[in-house]
Amino acid sequence: MGRAHEVRAAKMDKTALKKSKLYSRFGKELYIAAKAGGTDPNSNLKLKRIIEKAKHAQVPGDVIKRNIEKANSSAGEDYSSAMYEGFGPGGCTLIVDCLTDNHNRTFGEVRTCFTKTGGKLGISGSVSYLYTYCSHVSFTGMSEDDALEVLMNNDCDITDIESDDDLVIITGEPGDLDHIVKALSSTEEEVDFIEDHVTYVPSNTVKLDDDDLAKFNRFLDLCNDLDDVQEIYHNVELS
C-alpha cells in the first residue's frame, strides 16, 4: 500500500482515538449530571449545559441520549471524582481531575504520566492551595455594565467582572455557576457563552524553556490519552 497509506491510516487512528476520548468524557459528565439531577434538561440546568457543550463538540445525538438514559438504569457505572496534584517539568504545578470507577487503576496511570515526564506526584493539597477554585463564565452579546446590572438584579454574588473588547469575563463562587448562567440567559440579549464551568485558576504562572515545555506537552498528551482524565489544570504560561 505504501508509506502514504500508512500515514493516512495513522492519522485516522489518531482521530478515532480523540473522538473516542471526547465521547467518553462527555458520556461520564452526562451520566453523572442526569443521575444527580434527573434526565430532563428543562429542570436540570447542569445537564442542559453539558448537552449543549456536547453538541457544540459534535458528539453524536445517540451518544448523548444513551448516556442520559443510562442514568435510569440500576446497572449504570458507579463513577466518583478523583483529583491528583503534583509538580511537572520546570517546577510547574499540575492538577489532574478524573472520574473513575477504579481508583487504583487511575492512580497508577496518572502517576506514570508524572514519572515519564520527570514530574512528581504530590499529596492531596500540595498544589491546589496555589489555585483559586471558582466559577468562570465568559460570553459576548452584552456589555460589562449591562451584565453587572443583570447580576445585581438577580442577587448574583460575583467576585470579579472584566471585559476584553466584546468579551466579558465573570468569576464567582463555585456553587454560583448555575445562578450566574441562568441570570444572564434570562435577558432578551443574545448572549453567546464561550466558557461556563467551574475551574482552578493559578495564583501565578511560570514560563518553561523549550526542553521543559516539550516534557510538559508530553505530559498533557499522556494524560489526555487516559479515559478517566476529565480536565488538566496547570500554571504554565502558554503563548
C-alpha positions as CSV (number, residue, x, y, z in Angstrom):
1,M,0.0,0.0,0.0
2,G,2.9,2.3,0.6
3,R,4.0,5.0,3.0
4,A,1.2,7.4,2.2
5,H,-1.4,4.8,3.1
6,E,0.4,4.2,6.4
7,V,0.4,7.9,7.2
8,R,-3.3,8.3,6.4
9,A,-4.1,5.2,8.5
10,A,-2.2,6.6,11.4
11,K,-4.0,9.9,11.2
12,M,-7.3,8.2,11.0
13,D,-6.5,6.1,14.1
14,K,-5.4,9.2,16.0
15,T,-8.6,11.0,15.0
16,A,-10.7,8.0,16.1
17,L,-8.9,7.9,19.4
18,K,-9.6,11.6,20.0
19,K,-13.3,11.1,19.2
20,S,-13.5,8.1,21.5
21,K,-11.9,10.1,24.3
22,L,-14.2,13.0,23.7
23,Y,-17.3,10.8,23.7
24,S,-16.1,9.1,26.9
25,R,-15.5,12.3,28.7
26,F,-18.9,13.8,27.8
27,G,-20.6,10.5,28.4
28,K,-19.4,10.4,32.0
29,E,-20.4,14.0,32.6
30,L,-23.9,13.5,31.1
31,Y,-24.4,10.3,33.1
32,I,-23.4,11.9,36.4
33,A,-25.4,15.0,35.8
34,A,-28.5,13.0,34.9
35,K,-28.0,10.7,37.8
36,A,-27.8,13.6,40.3
37,G,-30.4,16.0,38.9
38,G,-32.7,13.9,36.7
39,T,-32.8,13.2,33.0
40,D,-35.0,16.2,32.0
41,P,-32.7,19.1,30.8
42,N,-35.6,21.6,31.3
43,S,-35.4,21.0,35.0
44,N,-31.7,20.1,35.2
45,L,-29.7,23.1,34.2
46,K,-26.4,21.4,34.6
47,L,-27.4,18.6,32.3
48,K,-28.7,21.1,29.8
49,R,-25.4,22.9,29.7
50,I,-23.5,19.7,29.2
51,I,-25.8,18.7,26.4
52,E,-25.2,22.0,24.6
53,K,-21.4,21.7,25.0
54,A,-21.5,18.1,23.8
55,K,-23.5,19.1,20.7
56,H,-21.0,22.0,20.1
57,A,-18.2,19.5,20.3
58,Q,-20.0,17.4,17.7
59,V,-20.8,14.5,20.0
60,P,-23.4,12.4,18.2
61,G,-27.0,12.6,19.4
62,D,-27.2,8.8,20.1
63,V,-24.2,9.0,22.4
64,I,-25.8,11.9,24.3
65,K,-29.1,10.1,24.5
66,R,-27.6,6.7,25.5
67,N,-25.6,8.2,28.4
68,I,-28.6,10.2,29.8
69,E,-30.9,7.1,29.6
70,K,-28.3,5.0,31.3
71,A,-28.8,7.1,34.5
72,N,-32.2,5.5,34.8
73,S,-30.7,2.0,34.9
74,S,-29.6,0.4,38.1
75,A,-26.8,-1.2,36.1
76,G,-25.0,2.0,35.4
77,E,-21.4,2.7,36.3
78,D,-20.5,4.0,39.7
79,Y,-18.2,6.9,38.9
80,S,-16.6,9.1,41.5
81,S,-14.2,12.0,41.4
82,A,-10.5,11.7,41.9
83,M,-8.0,14.6,41.9
84,Y,-4.3,14.2,41.7
85,E,-1.8,17.0,42.3
86,G,1.9,17.3,41.6
87,F,4.9,19.0,40.1
88,G,5.9,18.9,36.5
89,P,8.8,20.0,34.3
90,G,10.5,23.2,35.3
91,G,8.7,23.3,38.6
92,C,5.2,23.9,37.1
93,T,2.2,22.8,39.1
94,L,-0.4,20.4,37.9
95,I,-3.9,19.2,38.9
96,V,-5.4,16.2,37.1
97,D,-9.2,15.9,37.6
98,C,-10.7,12.5,36.9
99,L,-13.9,10.5,37.0
100,T,-13.3,6.8,37.7
101,D,-14.8,3.5,38.6
102,N,-11.5,2.1,39.8
103,H,-9.3,4.5,41.9
104,N,-6.3,2.1,42.0
105,R,-6.1,1.9,38.2
106,T,-6.5,5.7,37.7
107,F,-3.9,6.5,40.4
108,G,-1.3,4.2,38.7
109,E,-2.0,5.6,35.3
110,V,-1.7,9.2,36.4
111,R,1.4,8.6,38.4
112,T,3.0,7.0,35.3
113,C,2.3,10.3,33.4
114,F,4.2,12.2,36.0
115,T,7.2,9.8,36.2
116,K,7.6,9.5,32.4
117,T,7.9,13.3,32.1
118,G,10.2,13.9,35.0
119,G,7.5,15.1,37.3
120,K,6.4,14.1,40.8
121,L,3.0,13.2,42.1
122,G,2.3,15.0,45.3
123,I,-0.1,14.5,48.2
124,S,-3.6,16.0,48.4
125,G,-3.3,19.8,49.0
126,S,0.3,20.0,47.9
127,V,-0.6,22.1,44.8
128,S,-4.3,23.1,45.0
129,Y,-3.7,25.7,47.6
130,L,-1.9,27.7,44.9
131,Y,-5.1,27.9,42.9
132,T,-8.5,29.5,43.3
133,Y,-11.4,27.2,42.8
134,C,-14.2,29.3,41.2
135,S,-16.9,29.6,38.6
136,H,-15.7,31.0,35.3
137,V,-18.1,32.5,32.8
138,S,-17.1,34.3,29.6
139,F,-19.5,35.5,26.9
140,T,-20.3,38.0,24.2
141,G,-23.5,39.8,23.3
142,M,-23.8,42.0,26.4
143,S,-21.7,44.8,27.8
144,E,-19.9,44.6,31.1
145,D,-22.1,47.3,32.7
146,D,-25.4,45.6,31.5
147,A,-24.1,42.2,32.7
148,L,-23.3,43.6,36.1
149,E,-26.8,45.2,36.4
150,V,-28.4,41.9,35.4
151,L,-26.4,40.0,38.0
152,M,-27.2,42.5,40.8
153,N,-30.9,42.4,40.0
154,N,-30.8,38.6,40.3
155,D,-28.8,38.7,43.6
156,C,-25.8,37.0,42.0
157,D,-22.8,37.4,44.2
158,I,-19.7,37.5,42.0
159,T,-16.0,38.1,42.9
160,D,-14.8,39.8,39.7
161,I,-16.0,41.0,36.3
162,E,-13.9,42.4,33.5
163,S,-14.1,42.9,29.7
164,D,-11.7,42.5,26.8
165,D,-13.2,44.1,23.7
166,D,-16.5,42.3,23.3
167,L,-15.7,39.5,25.7
168,V,-17.0,39.7,29.2
169,I,-15.4,37.5,31.9
170,I,-17.0,36.8,35.3
171,T,-15.6,35.0,38.3
172,G,-17.7,33.7,41.1
173,E,-18.0,31.1,43.8
174,P,-18.1,27.5,42.6
175,G,-21.6,26.9,43.7
176,D,-23.0,30.0,42.0
177,L,-22.3,28.9,38.4
178,D,-25.9,27.8,37.6
179,H,-27.3,31.0,39.1
180,I,-25.0,33.3,37.1
181,V,-25.6,31.5,33.8
182,K,-29.4,31.4,34.4
183,A,-29.5,35.1,35.2
184,L,-27.5,36.1,32.1
185,S,-29.7,33.7,29.9
186,S,-32.9,35.2,31.2
187,T,-32.4,38.6,29.4
188,E,-33.6,39.4,25.9
189,E,-30.0,39.9,24.8
190,E,-28.5,37.2,22.6
191,V,-25.7,36.1,25.0
192,D,-23.2,33.7,23.4
193,F,-21.4,31.8,26.1
194,I,-17.8,31.0,25.3
195,E,-17.0,29.2,28.6
196,D,-19.1,28.4,31.7
197,H,-17.6,26.0,34.1
198,V,-16.0,25.5,37.5
199,T,-12.3,25.6,37.3
200,Y,-9.0,26.0,39.1
201,V,-7.2,29.4,38.4
202,P,-3.5,29.6,39.3
203,S,-2.4,32.4,41.5
204,N,0.8,32.8,39.4
205,T,2.2,31.3,36.2
206,V,5.6,30.1,35.1
207,K,7.3,30.2,31.7
208,L,9.1,27.0,30.6
209,D,12.2,26.7,28.4
210,D,12.0,24.6,25.3
211,D,13.1,21.3,26.9
212,D,10.7,21.6,29.8
213,L,7.9,22.7,27.5
214,A,8.3,19.6,25.4
215,K,8.1,17.4,28.5
216,F,5.1,19.4,29.7
217,N,3.3,18.9,26.3
218,R,4.1,15.2,26.5
219,F,2.5,15.0,30.0
220,L,-0.6,16.6,28.6
221,D,-0.7,14.1,25.7
222,L,-0.2,11.1,28.0
223,C,-2.9,12.3,30.4
224,N,-5.3,13.1,27.6
225,D,-5.0,9.5,26.3
226,L,-6.4,8.2,29.6
227,D,-10.1,7.6,29.6
228,D,-10.5,8.6,33.3
229,V,-9.0,12.1,32.9
230,Q,-11.6,14.9,32.5
231,E,-9.5,18.1,33.0
232,I,-5.9,19.1,33.5
233,Y,-5.2,22.4,35.3
234,H,-1.7,24.0,35.3
235,N,0.2,27.2,35.8
236,V,2.2,27.1,32.6
237,E,2.2,30.3,30.6
238,L,1.4,29.4,27.1
239,S,2.0,32.0,24.3
